[in-house]
Amino acid sequence: MTASERITTEVTAWPGVTAGPGRRGEFAFKVGRKEIGHLHGDHAAHFGFPREVFDDLFAQGRVTYHPVFPDKHGPAARRIEGEDDVRDVIALLRLNYERVATT
C-alpha cells in the first residue's frame, strides 16, 4: 500500500471520519464539517492546529509552516518520506481528531 492508502485506511476507521477529494486537489479527512487534515498525494500532509499546539509541534520538529501561509502559527505541513512520517501523520491526524471529536 502507498503512504496515502495506509493513512486513509487507518484514519477512516475512526468513528465519524469521512474522507474524499477537496476543492483544490487535496484528499481531506473530516469529522462532520470540520477538517482534521488533508493529504497531497503520498508526499505531504497539511493540518490546522491552534497556535499553542502548532508551536509545540513545531518546536518538536514534527511540523513546519504551511507553504501557503508561511510564518503563520496554526496552518501546518508535514512531508511524507518514509514509514516514520506515515506513523506521525496518523498521530497528528489523531491529535486533531480527538480535539475536534470532543467539541
C-alpha positions in Angstrom: 0.0 0.0 0.0 1.1 3.6 -0.6 1.6 6.1 2.1 -1.7 7.8 1.4 -3.5 4.4 1.3 -2.1 3.4 4.7 -3.0 6.7 6.2 -6.5 6.6 4.7 -7.1 3.0 5.9 -6.2 3.9 9.5 -7.9 7.3 9.8 -11.2 6.3 8.1 -11.6 3.5 10.7 -12.1 6.1 13.4 -15.7 6.7 14.3 -17.3 9.7 12.4 -14.4 10.2 10.0 -15.2 10.7 6.3 -12.7 11.2 3.5 -12.7 12.4 0.0 -11.4 14.8 -2.6 -11.4 18.5 -1.7 -11.8 21.6 -3.8 -8.1 22.1 -4.5 -7.0 18.6 -5.4 -6.3 17.6 -1.8 -7.7 14.5 -0.1 -9.4 15.6 3.1 -10.4 13.9 6.3 -13.3 15.3 8.2 -15.3 14.8 11.3 -18.7 16.3 10.5 -18.0 19.5 8.7 -14.6 20.0 10.4 -11.5 19.1 8.6 -8.8 17.4 10.7 -6.2 17.4 7.9 -5.6 16.5 4.3 -3.1 14.8 2.0 -1.5 15.9 -1.2 -0.7 12.5 -2.7 1.9 10.4 -0.9 4.2 13.3 -0.2 2.7 15.9 2.1 0.0 16.3 4.8 -1.5 19.6 5.9 -3.3 20.4 9.2 -4.8 23.3 11.1 -3.9 23.5 14.8 -4.5 26.1 17.5 -1.5 28.4 17.8 -0.1 26.8 21.0 -0.4 23.3 19.7 1.3 24.3 16.4 4.1 26.0 18.4 4.7 22.8 20.5 4.7 20.6 17.4 6.9 23.0 15.5 9.4 23.0 18.5 9.4 19.2 18.4 10.2 19.2 14.7 7.0 17.4 13.8 5.5 20.1 11.6 6.6 23.1 9.7 4.9 26.1 8.3 2.2 25.6 5.6 3.6 26.7 2.2 0.5 28.9 1.5 0.8 30.5 4.9 4.5 31.0 5.6 5.3 32.2 9.1 1.7 31.8 10.3 1.3 29.8 13.5 -1.5 27.3 13.1 -1.6 26.0 9.5 1.0 23.2 9.4 2.7 20.9 6.9 4.5 17.6 7.2 6.5 15.9 4.5 5.9 12.2 4.0 9.1 10.5 3.0 9.1 7.2 5.0 7.3 4.9 7.4 8.1 7.1 10.4 6.4 10.0 8.6 3.3 7.9 7.9 3.0 7.0 11.5 3.5 10.6 12.7 0.9 11.9 10.1 -1.6 9.4 11.5 -0.7 10.6 15.1 -1.1 14.3 14.0 -4.5 13.5 12.5 -5.4 11.7 15.6 -4.5 14.7 17.7 -6.8 16.9 15.7 -9.5 14.1 15.6 -9.5 14.0 19.4 -9.6 17.8 19.7 -12.5 18.1 17.1 -14.5 15.0 18.1 -14.8 16.1 21.7 -16.1 19.6 20.9 
